[in-house]
């Protein structure tokens, strides 16, 4: 006990003596731990898909269909009822053990009202997907309640994922709840469903299925209509002993009357290729996530070993007085353990803050699609233990070297032992700092380019101080709206909604559609007869978003339609709507009153640019989508008042009806901005760790070689000569680190270019800037330390030595 108290006392003394360096080590280790823990937690969502664990996984084949009249192409014919009925006829092909089953690629929004035991009522806006009732069981989706595979769904059965079930019902078992689902396919459709199970959170690598949707079975697969179902894959399980050639021959025989042929593909082969790409991405992500921890460990160990070498006299005296190597190790280990434990607790606090931060409503959409980030305290603990074991092992090696040193009491002029390991680790730290700075500056350039691409306004203050509301789920939407727009914090309200609707005059002109959408990369995936249409009640929407309109003379600005300038030119060239009257969704007709160039927060693809703005006074009546603009300085108060009013009038609604307008409009920028903020943090931390390490290294060098410096100064050495003496090594280290950092940043730039291929940047400036900053800081540290030692009188140093 006395030895433990002594070790704690010595450790605390040294920690307080070098408190700045110790605080830097604690923070850097903590950030490194929580960064790697967050990366690991996120990557857990990329586990193997459920179907990989099924015994028939090796025998699952994907059927794709094409016309007999043309050669096989990548653009297969979508699954329809005729195809399914042909494959299923007379019990299906003899070589098929299970199937055919098809996933649904059509994701549509809707409002679901849940009623549990006739008492608990909850409403939630969610994604709902009508699904082949056999599909969840076929792919091996498991119940979060029983752990068993989801059973084959019955008519009007529904399943929901674990995360949503907890959000809606808390800890209650939701099985048996009735669901009234309202979906919009152009006309509202209602479904009465029964919740039969809760499925476990799915892997992000799950094929052909949305990971957070409400799945339900309205009818048999062959009875699904095109408004509900969109699939290009049809899966079957081949019987053991049968061959793909047999399968192809049998299915082709059944499809011949339809004029179709089939192409077979083994699902395992396709998923293996996808998993290999995922594995590479996981490895790269782990590597990047580990870099900051590696830099922190290197900085911490280098500082500790330098301090231990400076305590050689103390060690020699303790050995002279009978201290064993194990006792010395326990003394040093106590200091290391205290610092690592402090770093772990800081990491736990950071992890708790990260989880709470991501739990905010504005992140709900991102976290629901990107999976769960949790258990950071546990992962940080494991990482902390590994770091502790590694540090203790290094300390034991350093202590062994110190104890073997026969000249421990000397403080000679000679350099300490071979510094190749120290210099290598310092080079790694410099490389990491340059890499993160380069990545950060690259992301800054990307964010700027993406902001221009998405027409992000330079001044967003008005949009950040406004709320966007969707009140579809309200029992009495008009009452709720009247209460909200008359809150004292609300300056004004603007009815605003948008949708993808058909414009009859454009849809009827096939020649125009082909010409207008020519060269658009997304035209083949979208119905080119439908366009984004924004609907508002008056011109206040135009004023609020500062949309410049080229009005026609004597235009009726109270009820009209505005057309994108580029789209209007195409319409004139192909003589579409020569009378300037357009009919929206076969319902209302509007006179074209003018054109506009762009709308804030819209992309630069044709599917974004080719759009319309409808101004119709009736939009103000019964509006369920609108903007609330706060009075100056009262946004927070308005947000609180709106949430309280909604909770008071609509207690059954689970997800918030309101969201920050800027967050809602700039969702495409959200992921990139988060990535940029993370990169800034990592860049600053890694640079700080690097500079602390360089500072301590240069300081130790100048202290241990001060006699050499004094002799050189007596012999006429100038400041520039001493600077060269110390700077030569760091110059070589920096240049070598720069080469590796530049290559790493270029690789990151290539990956980023493939992810955000709509814009391009030149990485030369970001890379050069990061190199200049790191070299500048290193040069400043060396210059300061040299200047400091040059101020000391050499005679005083020589007398002491």
C-alpha positions in Angstrom: 0.0 0.0 0.0 2.9 2.4 0.9 4.5 1.6 -2.5 1.2 2.4 -4.3 0.7 5.7 -2.4 4.3 6.6 -3.2 3.8 5.8 -6.9 0.6 7.9 -7.0 2.4 10.8 -5.3 5.3 10.7 -7.8 3.0 10.3 -10.8 0.8 13.2 -9.7 3.9 15.3 -9.1 5.2 14.7 -12.7 1.7 15.2 -14.2 1.4 18.6 -12.6 5.0 19.5 -13.5 4.2 19.0 -17.2 0.5 19.8 -17.0 0.3 21.4 -20.5 1.9 18.4 -22.2 -0.2 16.0 -20.0 -3.4 17.8 -20.8 -2.6 17.7 -24.5 -1.9 13.9 -24.2 -5.2 13.3 -22.4 -7.3 15.3 -25.0 -5.5 13.8 -28.0 -5.8 10.2 -26.7 -9.5 10.8 -25.8 -10.3 12.2 -29.3 -8.4 9.3 -30.9 -10.3 6.7 -28.8 -13.7 8.2 -29.4 -12.9 8.7 -33.2 -12.0 5.0 -33.6 -14.9 3.9 -31.4 -17.4 6.0 -33.6 -15.9 4.6 -36.8 -16.2 1.0 -35.4 -19.7 1.6 -34.2 -20.8 3.0 -37.6 -19.1 0.2 -39.6 -21.0 -2.4 -37.6 -23.9 -1.4 -39.8 -22.1 -2.9 -42.8 -22.2 -6.5 -41.6 -23.1 -9.4 -43.9 -26.7 -9.3 -45.3 -29.3 -11.6 -43.7 -29.5 -13.9 -46.7 -25.8 -14.9 -46.3 -26.8 -17.0 -43.3 -29.5 -19.0 -45.0 -28.6 -22.6 -46.0 -29.8 -22.1 -49.5 -27.7 -18.9 -50.1 -25.4 -20.7 -52.6 -28.4 -21.7 -54.7 -30.2 -18.4 -55.0 -30.4 -17.1 -58.6 -31.6 -13.7 -59.9 -33.8 -13.7 -63.0 -33.7 -10.7 -65.3 -35.9 -10.4 -68.4 -35.5 -8.8 -71.8 -37.2 -8.9 -75.2 -36.5 -11.8 -77.5 -36.3 -9.3 -80.4 -33.1 -7.6 -79.1 -29.8 -8.5 -77.6 -29.5 -8.8 -73.8 -28.9 -5.4 -72.2 -28.3 -4.0 -68.8 -31.7 -2.2 -68.9 -33.9 -5.2 -68.1 -37.7 -5.3 -68.3 -39.3 -4.6 -64.9 -41.2 -7.4 -63.2 -45.0 -7.4 -63.8 -47.9 -9.6 -63.0 -47.8 -11.4 -66.4 -44.1 -12.4 -65.8 -44.8 -13.7 -62.3 -47.9 -15.6 -63.4 -46.0 -17.2 -66.2 -43.1 -18.3 -64.0 -45.5 -19.6 -61.3 -47.9 -21.4 -63.6 -48.6 -25.1 -62.8 -46.5 -25.0 -59.7 -43.5 -23.3 -61.3 -40.4 -24.8 -63.0 -39.4 -28.2 -61.7 -35.9 -27.1 -60.9 -37.0 -24.4 -58.5 -37.1 -25.2 -54.8 -38.4 -21.8 -53.6 -39.7 -18.7 -55.4 -40.1 -16.7 -57.3 -39.8 -13.8 -54.9 -39.3 -10.1 -55.7 -38.2 -7.1 -53.7 -39.9 -3.7 -54.3 -37.8 -0.8 -55.2 -40.6 1.7 -55.0 -40.3 3.8 -51.8 -43.2 6.2 -51.0 -43.9 8.3 -48.0 -47.0 8.2 -45.9 -48.6 8.8 -42.6 -49.3 5.9 -40.3 -51.6 6.0 -37.3 -50.9 3.2 -34.8 -53.5 2.1 -32.2 -52.3 -0.4 -29.5 -54.9 -2.2 -27.3 -57.5 0.3 -28.4 -55.9 3.0 -26.2 -52.4 4.1 -27.2 -52.5 6.2 -30.4 -49.4 7.3 -32.2 -48.9 9.0 -35.6 -45.8 9.1 -37.6 -44.6 10.0 -41.0 -42.6 7.2 -42.4 -41.5 5.3 -45.5 -43.8 2.5 -46.4 -43.2 -0.3 -49.0 -45.7 -2.9 -50.2 -43.8 -6.1 -50.4 -44.0 -9.7 -51.6 -45.3 -11.4 -48.5 -42.7 -14.2 -48.8 -39.7 -11.9 -49.2 -38.8 -11.0 -45.6 -38.8 -14.7 -44.7 -36.9 -15.6 -47.8 -34.0 -13.2 -47.2 -33.7 -14.2 -43.6 -34.9 -11.0 -41.8 -35.1 -11.7 -38.1 -37.6 -10.7 -35.4 -36.2 -8.4 -32.8 -38.7 -10.0 -30.3 -38.1 -13.7 -30.8 -34.8 -13.8 -32.8 -36.4 -16.1 -35.3 -37.0 -15.5 -39.0 -40.0 -13.3 -39.8 -42.8 -15.5 -40.8 -44.6 -15.3 -44.2 -46.8 -12.3 -44.0 -50.6 -12.7 -44.3 -52.9 -10.3 -46.2 -52.6 -6.8 -44.7 -49.9 -7.8 -42.3 -47.1 -5.3 -41.6 -43.7 -5.3 -39.9 -41.7 -2.3 -38.7 -38.0 -2.0 -37.7 -36.8 -2.0 -34.2 -35.6 1.6 -34.1 -39.0 3.0 -35.2 -40.9 0.7 -32.9 -39.0 2.0 -29.9 -39.6 5.6 -31.1 -43.4 5.0 -31.5 -44.1 2.7 -28.6 -41.2 3.0 -26.2 -40.7 -0.3 -24.2 -44.2 -1.6 -25.0 -44.6 -4.7 -27.2 -46.2 -3.3 -30.4 -47.3 -6.6 -31.9 -51.0 -6.6 -32.5 -51.3 -2.8 -33.1 -53.6 -1.8 -35.8 -52.3 0.6 -38.5 -54.1 3.1 -40.7 -51.7 3.9 -43.4 -52.3 6.9 -45.7 -50.2 7.0 -48.9 -50.2 9.3 -51.8 -49.9 7.9 -55.4 -51.3 11.0 -57.0 -54.5 10.2 -55.1 -54.6 9.4 -51.4 -55.1 5.7 -50.6 -55.8 4.3 -47.2 -54.8 0.8 -45.9 -55.9 -0.9 -42.7 -53.0 -3.1 -41.5 -52.0 -5.2 -38.5 -48.5 -5.1 -37.0 -47.4 -8.7 -36.6 -43.7 -8.3 -35.8 -40.7 -6.0 -35.3 -37.6 -6.8 -37.4 -34.1 -6.3 -36.3 -32.1 -3.3 -37.7 -30.8 -4.4 -41.1 -27.3 -4.2 -42.5 -26.5 -1.4 -44.9 -25.4 -4.0 -47.3 -28.8 -5.7 -47.4 -29.7 -6.2 -51.1 -32.8 -4.6 -52.7 -34.4 -3.6 -49.5 -34.8 -0.3 -47.5 -33.4 -0.7 -44.0 -36.0 1.5 -42.1 -39.3 1.1 -43.9 -42.7 -0.2 -42.9 -43.3 -3.3 -44.9 -46.8 -4.6 -45.6 -48.4 -7.1 -47.9 -51.5 -5.7 -49.6 -51.9 -8.6 -52.1 -50.1 -11.4 -53.9 -47.0 -10.5 -55.9 -48.6 -11.1 -59.3 -51.5 -8.7 -58.4 -49.2 -5.8 -57.5 -49.8 -2.8 -59.9 -47.2 -0.4 -61.3 -48.3 2.3 -58.8 -47.2 0.1 -56.0 -44.4 -2.1 -57.3 -41.2 -1.5 -59.1 -38.7 -4.4 -59.3 -36.0 -5.5 -61.8 -35.0 -8.7 -59.9 -36.8 -11.9 -59.4 -35.2 -14.5 -57.0 -35.5 -18.2 -57.0 -33.8 -21.0 -55.1 -32.4 -23.8 -57.4 -33.0 -27.4 -56.3 -29.9 -29.3 -55.4 -28.6 -31.2 -58.4 -30.2 -28.9 -60.9 -28.1 -26.5 -63.1 -28.5 -22.9 -64.1 -28.9 -24.0 -67.7 -31.9 -26.1 -66.8 -33.4 -23.2 -65.0 -32.9 -20.9 -67.9 -34.4 -23.4 -70.4 -37.5 -23.9 -68.3 -38.1 -20.3 -67.6 -37.5 -19.3 -71.3 -40.1 -21.9 -72.3 -42.7 -20.2 -70.0 -41.8 -16.7 -71.2 -41.9 -17.4 -75.0 -45.6 -16.5 -75.4 -44.8 -13.1 -73.8 -41.9 -12.5 -76.2 -39.4 -12.5 -73.4 -36.2 -14.3 -72.5 -34.3 -14.6 -69.2 -30.8 -14.1 -68.0 -29.7 -15.9 -64.8 -27.2 -14.5 -62.3 -26.0 -16.2 -59.1 -26.8 -13.9 -56.2 -23.7 -15.0 -54.3 -21.4 -13.9 -57.1 -23.0 -10.4 -57.3 -22.9 -9.9 -53.5 -19.3 -11.2 -53.3 -18.2 -8.4 -55.6 -20.2 -5.8 -53.6 -18.8 -7.2 -50.3 -15.2 -6.9 -51.6 -15.8 -3.3 -52.3 -17.3 -2.8 -48.9 -14.4 -4.6 -47.3 -11.9 -2.3 -48.9 -14.0 0.8 -47.9 -14.2 -0.5 -44.3 -10.4 -1.1 -44.2 -9.7 2.4 -45.5 -12.2 3.9 -43.0 -10.6 2.0 -40.1 -7.2 3.2 -41.3 -8.3 6.9 -41.4 -10.1 6.5 -38.1 -7.0 5.0 -36.5 -4.6 7.7 -37.7 -5.6 10.3 -35.1 -5.3 7.7 -32.4 -1.9 6.6 -33.8 -0.7 10.2 -33.8 -1.9 10.6 -30.2 -0.2 7.4 -29.0 3.0 8.4 -30.7 2.9 11.8 -29.2 2.2 10.5 -25.8 4.8 7.8 -25.8 7.5 10.1 -27.2 6.8 12.6 -24.5 6.8 10.0 -21.8 10.0 8.3 -23.0 11.8 11.7 -23.3 10.7 12.6 -19.8 11.9 9.2 -18.5 15.3 9.6 -20.2 15.6 13.0 -18.5 15.1 11.2 -15.2 18.1 8.9 -15.6 19.8 10.3 -12.5 16.7 9.6 -10.4 16.6 6.1 -11.8 20.2 5.5 -11.0 19.8 6.8 -7.5 16.8 4.5 -6.9 18.7 1.5 -8.3 21.6 2.4 -6.0 19.2 2.4 -3.0 17.9 -1.1 -3.9 15.0 -0.4 -6.2 14.2 -3.4 -8.6 13.3 -3.0 -12.2 9.8 -4.1 -11.4 9.4 -1.4 -8.8 10.7 1.2 -11.2 8.3 -0.1 -13.8 5.3 0.1 -11.4 6.3 3.8 -10.7 6.3 4.7 -14.4 3.3 2.5 -15.2 1.2 4.3 -12.5 1.7 7.6 -14.4 0.8 6.1 -17.7 -2.3 4.3 -16.3 -3.5 7.5 -14.7 -3.2 9.5 -18.0 -4.8 6.7 -20.1 -7.7 6.4 -17.6 -8.3 10.1 -17.6 -8.3 10.0 -21.4 -10.9 7.2 -21.3 -13.3 9.1 -19.1 -12.9 12.2 -21.4 -13.6 9.8 -24.4 -16.8 8.6 -22.6 -18.0 12.1 -22.1 -17.3 12.9 -25.8 -19.1 9.7 -26.8 -22.1 10.6 -24.8 -22.2 14.0 -26.3 -21.9 12.5 -29.8 -24.8 10.2 -29.2 -27.0 13.0 -27.8 -26.0 15.2 -30.7 -27.0 12.6 -33.3 -30.3 12.0 -31.5 -31.5 15.5 -32.4 -34.5 15.7 -34.7 -32.5 17.2 -37.6 -30.4 14.1 -37.8 -33.3 11.7 -37.7 -33.3 11.2 -41.5 -29.6 10.7 -41.7 -29.3 8.3 -38.7 -32.3 6.2 -39.9 -30.6 5.6 -43.3 -27.0 5.3 -42.0 -27.7 2.9 -39.1 -27.0 3.2 -35.4 -24.0 4.7 -33.6 -24.0 3.4 -30.0 -22.0 1.6 -27.3 -19.2 4.2 -27.7 -18.3 3.9 -24.0 -17.8 0.1 -24.4 -15.7 0.4 -27.6 -13.7 3.3 -26.0 -13.0 1.0 -23.0 -11.7 -1.8 -25.2 -9.6 0.7 -27.2 -8.3 2.3 -24.0 -7.2 -1.1 -22.6 -5.4 -1.9 -25.8 -3.7 1.5 -25.7 -2.8 1.0 -22.1 -1.2 -2.4 -22.8 0.7 -1.0 -25.7 2.0 1.9 -23.7 3.0 -0.3 -20.8 4.9 -2.6 -23.1 6.8 0.4 -24.7 7.5 1.8 -21.2 9.0 -1.6 -20.1 11.3 -1.5 -23.2 12.4 2.0 -22.5 13.0 1.3 -18.9 15.1 -1.7 -19.8 17.3 0.5 -22.0 17.7 3.1 -19.3 18.7 0.5 -16.7 21.3 -1.0 -19.1 22.8 2.4 -19.8 26.3 2.3 -18.1 26.6 6.1 -18.2 23.3 7.0 -16.7 24.8 9.6 -14.4 26.6 11.3 -17.2 25.2 14.3 -19.0 27.7 14.4 -21.8 27.7 16.2 -25.0 27.0 13.2 -27.1 23.7 12.7 -28.6 21.5 10.1 -27.0 21.0 6.7 -28.6 20.1 6.1 -32.2 17.1 8.3 -33.0 15.8 6.4 -36.0 12.7 5.1 -34.1 12.0 8.5 -32.6 12.4 10.3 -36.0 10.3 7.7 -37.8 7.4 8.2 -35.4 7.8 12.0 -35.6 7.6 11.7 -39.4 4.4 9.6 -39.1 2.9 12.4 -37.0 3.9 15.1 -39.5 2.5 13.0 -42.3 -0.8 12.5 -40.4 -1.1 16.3 -39.7 -0.4 17.1 -43.4 -3.0 14.5 -44.5 -5.8 15.8 -42.3 -5.1 19.4 -43.2 -5.0 18.5 -46.9 -8.3 16.6 -46.5 -9.9 19.5 -44.6 -8.9 22.0 -47.3 -10.1 19.6 -50.1 -13.4 19.3 -48.3 -13.7 23.1 -48.0 -13.2 23.4 -51.7 -15.8 20.7 -52.3 -18.3 22.3 -50.0 -17.9 25.6 -51.9 -18.3 23.9 -55.3 -21.3 21.9 -54.0 -22.9 25.1 -52.6 -22.7 26.6 -56.1 -24.0 23.5 -57.7 -27.0 23.4 -55.3 -27.5 27.2 -55.6 -27.0 27.7 -51.8 -27.5 31.5 -51.1 -24.6 33.5 -49.8 -26.8 34.9 -47.1 -28.8 32.2 -45.3 -29.7 34.0 -42.2 -33.4 34.3 -43.0 -33.8 30.6 -43.8 -31.9 29.6 -40.6 -34.4 31.7 -38.6 -37.4 30.1 -40.1 -39.3 26.8 -39.7 -40.8 24.4 -42.3 -43.9 22.6 -41.2 -45.6 19.5 -42.5 -49.0 19.0 -40.7 -50.5 16.2 -42.7 -51.0 14.1 -39.7 -52.9 16.7 -37.7 -56.5 15.7 -36.6 -57.5 19.3 -37.4 -54.9 20.8 -39.7 -56.7 24.1 -40.1 -57.1 24.6 -36.3 -53.4 23.8 -35.8 -52.3 26.2 -38.6 -54.4 29.0 -37.2 -52.9 28.6 -33.8 -49.3 28.5 -35.1 -49.5 31.4 -37.6 -50.9 33.6 -34.8 -48.1 32.9 -32.3 -46.6 36.2 -31.0 -43.1 35.2 -32.2 -44.3 34.6 -35.8 -43.7 37.5 -38.2 -45.4 35.9 -41.2 -46.3 32.6 -42.8 -45.9 31.4 -46.4 -47.8 28.4 -47.8 -45.3 26.3 -49.6 -45.3 22.7 -50.9 -43.8 20.8 -53.8 -44.3 17.6 -55.6 -43.4 15.7 -58.8 -46.4 16.2 -61.0 -47.3 15.7 -64.6 -47.7 18.7 -66.9 -50.1 17.5 -69.6 -48.8 19.7 -72.5 -45.2 18.5 -72.0 -46.1 14.9 -71.4 -48.1 14.6 -74.6 -45.2 15.8 -76.8 -42.8 12.9 -77.1 -40.5 14.8 -79.4 -40.1 17.6 -76.9 -39.4 15.1 -74.0 -36.6 13.4 -76.0 -35.0 16.6 -77.0 -35.3 18.3 -73.6 -33.9 15.4 -71.6 -31.2 14.4 -74.1 -27.8 13.9 -72.3 -29.3 13.9 -68.8 -27.7 11.0 -66.8 -30.9 10.6 -64.7 -33.4 10.7 -67.5 -33.6 6.9 -67.8 -34.5 6.6 -64.1 -37.2 9.2 -64.0 -40.5 9.7 -65.7 -39.5 12.6 -68.0 -43.2 13.6 -68.3 -43.2 14.7 -64.6 -41.6 17.8 -63.2 -40.8 19.3 -59.8 -43.6 21.9 -59.1 -43.5 24.3 -56.2 -46.8 25.6 -55.1 -47.5 28.7 -53.1 -50.4 31.2 -52.6 -48.8 34.5 -53.6 -45.6 36.2 -54.6 -44.3 36.3 -51.0 -42.6 33.0 -51.6 -40.7 34.6 -54.5 -39.7 37.6 -52.4 -38.6 35.4 -49.4 -36.3 33.2 -51.5 -35.2 36.2 -53.7 -36.2 34.4 -56.9 -35.7 36.8 -59.8 -38.6 36.5 -62.2 -38.8 37.8 -65.8 -42.5 38.7 -65.7 -44.5 39.0 -68.9 -46.3 42.3 -69.6 -49.7 42.5 -68.0 -49.2 39.1 -66.4 -51.7 38.0 -63.8 -49.4 37.5 -60.8 -52.2 36.3 -58.4 -52.8 33.0 -60.2 -50.3 31.8 -62.7 -47.5 29.4 -63.4 -43.8 30.3 -63.8 -41.4 28.2 -65.9 -37.7 27.7 -65.7 -36.0 29.8 -68.3 -34.1 27.0 -70.0 -37.1 24.7 -70.0 -39.2 27.5 -71.5 -36.7 27.9 -74.4 -37.1 24.2 -75.1 -40.8 24.6 -75.1 -40.7 27.5 -77.6 -38.4 25.6 -79.9 -40.8 22.6 -80.1 -43.9 24.7 -80.1 -45.2 23.3 -76.8 -48.2 25.1 -75.3 -48.2 28.0 -77.9 -51.1 29.7 -76.0 -48.9 29.7 -72.8 -51.5 27.7 -70.9 -50.3 24.6 -68.9 -52.4 22.0 -67.2 -51.0 20.4 -64.0 -51.8 16.8 -63.3 -54.9 16.9 -65.5 -56.6 19.2 -62.9 -55.9 22.9 -62.9 -54.8 25.1 -65.9 -52.6 28.1 -65.5 -51.3 30.9 -67.7 -47.6 31.2 -68.0 -46.8 34.6 -66.4 -43.0 34.6 -66.6 -39.7 32.7 -66.3 -37.1 32.3 -63.6 -33.5 31.2 -63.8 -32.9 29.2 -60.6 -34.4 28.4 -57.2 -32.3 28.4 -54.0 -31.2 25.0 -52.8 -32.0 23.2 -56.0 -29.4 21.2 -57.8 -28.0 21.8 -61.3 -29.2 18.6 -63.0 -32.0 18.9 -65.4 -34.4 17.0 -63.1 -33.8 19.9 -60.6 -33.6 22.8 -63.1 -36.6 21.9 -65.2 -39.2 23.0 -62.7 -42.3 25.2 -62.3 -43.7 27.5 -59.6 -47.5 27.6 -59.3 -49.1 30.7 -57.7 -52.6 29.9 -56.6 -54.5 31.7 -53.8 -56.4 28.5 -52.9 -53.1 27.1 -51.6 -53.6 29.2 -48.5 -56.8 27.3 -47.7 -56.2 24.0 -46.0 -52.4 24.3 -46.4 -50.5 21.5 -44.7 -47.0 22.6 -45.7 -45.8 26.1 -44.9 -43.0 28.3 -43.7 -43.1 30.2 -40.4 -40.7 33.3 -40.4 -39.7 34.4 -36.9 -39.5 38.0 -35.7 -36.0 39.3 -35.4 -34.2 37.6 -32.5 -37.1 35.4 -31.6 -36.4 32.2 -33.5 -35.6 30.0 -30.5 -38.7 31.3 -28.7 -40.8 30.6 -31.8 -39.4 27.1 -32.1 -40.2 26.3 -28.5 -43.7 27.8 -28.8 -44.4 25.8 -32.0 -43.3 22.5 -30.5 -45.4 23.2 -27.4 -48.5 24.0 -29.4 -48.1 20.9 -31.6 -47.6 18.7 -28.5 -50.7 20.3 -26.9 -53.0 20.0 -29.9 -51.6 16.8 -31.5 -50.2 14.6 -28.7 -50.4 11.5 -30.8 -47.8 12.6 -33.3 -44.4 11.0 -32.7 -42.0 12.7 -35.1 -41.7 16.5 -35.1 -43.9 18.3 -37.6 -41.5 21.2 -37.8 -37.8 21.5 -38.9 -35.4 24.2 -39.5 -36.0 25.6 -43.0 -32.4 25.7 -43.9 -31.8 22.1 -42.7 -34.8 20.9 -44.7 -33.8 22.8 -47.9 -30.1 21.9 -47.8 -30.3 18.2 -47.0 -28.0 17.4 -50.0 -25.3 19.4 -48.3 -25.8 17.9 -44.8 -23.4 14.9 -45.1 -20.7 16.9 -46.7 -20.9 19.6 -44.1 -20.7 17.1 -41.2 -17.7 15.5 -42.9 -16.1 18.9 -43.2 -16.6 19.7 -39.5 -15.2 16.3 -38.5 -12.2 16.9 -40.7 -11.6 20.3 -39.1 -11.6 18.7 -35.7 -9.2 15.9 -36.7 -6.9 18.3 -38.5 -6.6 20.7 -35.6 -6.1 17.8 -33.1 -3.5 16.0 -35.2 -1.7 19.3 -35.9 -1.7 20.1 -32.2 -0.4 16.7 -31.3 2.3 17.0 -33.9 3.4 20.5 -32.7 3.5 19.4 -29.1 5.7 16.4 -30.0 8.0 18.6 -32.1 8.2 21.2 -29.4 9.1 18.6 -26.7 11.6 16.9 -29.1 13.3 20.1 -30.0 13.3 21.2 -26.3 14.9 17.9 -25.2 17.5 18.1 -28.0 18.5 21.6 -27.1 18.6 20.7 -23.4 20.7 17.6 -23.9 23.1 19.3 -26.3 23.4 22.7 -24.6 27.1 22.0 -23.8 27.7 21.4 -27.5 25.9 24.6 -28.4 27.9 26.5 -25.8 31.2 25.3 -27.2 30.1 26.1 -30.8 29.0 29.6 -29.7 32.3 30.2 -28.0 34.0 29.2 -31.3 31.9 31.8 -33.3 28.8 29.9 -34.3 25.9 32.2 -35.2 22.2 31.7 -34.7 21.8 30.5 -38.3 24.5 27.9 -37.7 22.8 26.5 -34.7 19.5 26.6 -36.6 21.0 24.4 -39.3 22.4 22.1 -36.7 18.9 21.3 -35.3 16.8 22.0 -38.4 18.6 19.6 -40.8 17.0 16.5 -39.2 13.5 18.0 -39.1 13.8 19.2 -42.7 14.5 15.6 -43.9 11.7 14.2 -41.7 9.3 16.8 -43.1 10.2 16.2 -46.7 9.7 12.5 -46.4 6.4 12.9 -44.6 5.3 15.4 -47.2 5.7 12.8 -50.0 3.5 10.2 -48.2 0.9 12.9 -47.2 0.6 14.2 -50.7 0.0 10.7 -52.1 -2.6 10.0 -49.3 -4.5 13.2 -50.0 -4.5 12.5 -53.7 -6.0 9.1 -53.1 -8.7 10.7 -50.9 -9.4 13.2 -53.6 -9.9 10.4 -56.1 -12.4 8.7 -53.8 -14.2 12.0 -53.1 -14.4 12.7 -56.9 -16.1 9.4 -57.5 -18.6 10.0 -54.7 -19.4 13.6 -55.7 -18.8 13.4 -59.4 -21.1 16.4 -60.2 -18.3 18.9 -59.4 -14.5 18.9 -59.7 -11.7 20.7 -57.9 -8.0 21.1 -58.3 -6.3 19.5 -55.3 -3.0 21.3 -55.9 -3.9 24.4 -53.8 -5.3 22.4 -50.7 -2.3 20.2 -50.7 0.2 23.0 -51.0 -1.6 25.0 -48.3 -1.5 22.1 -45.8 2.3 21.5 -46.5 3.1 25.2 -46.0 1.2 25.4 -42.7 2.8 22.4 -41.2 6.3 23.4 -42.4 5.7 27.0 -41.1 4.8 25.8 -37.6 7.8 23.4 -37.5 10.1 26.2 -38.6 8.7 28.6 -36.0 9.1 26.1 -33.2 12.7 25.4 -34.1 13.5 29.1 -34.4 12.0 29.9 -31.0 13.9 27.1 -29.3 17.2 28.0 -30.9 16.7 31.7 -30.1 16.0 30.8 -26.5 19.2 28.7 -26.1 21.3 31.3 -27.9 20.3 33.9 -25.3 22.0 31.8 -22.5 25.5 32.8 -21.6 27.8 29.9 -22.8 30.1 30.4 -19.8 27.3 29.6 -17.4 26.6 26.3 -19.2 30.3 25.3 -19.3 30.8 26.1 -15.6 27.8 23.9 -14.6 28.9 21.1 -16.9 
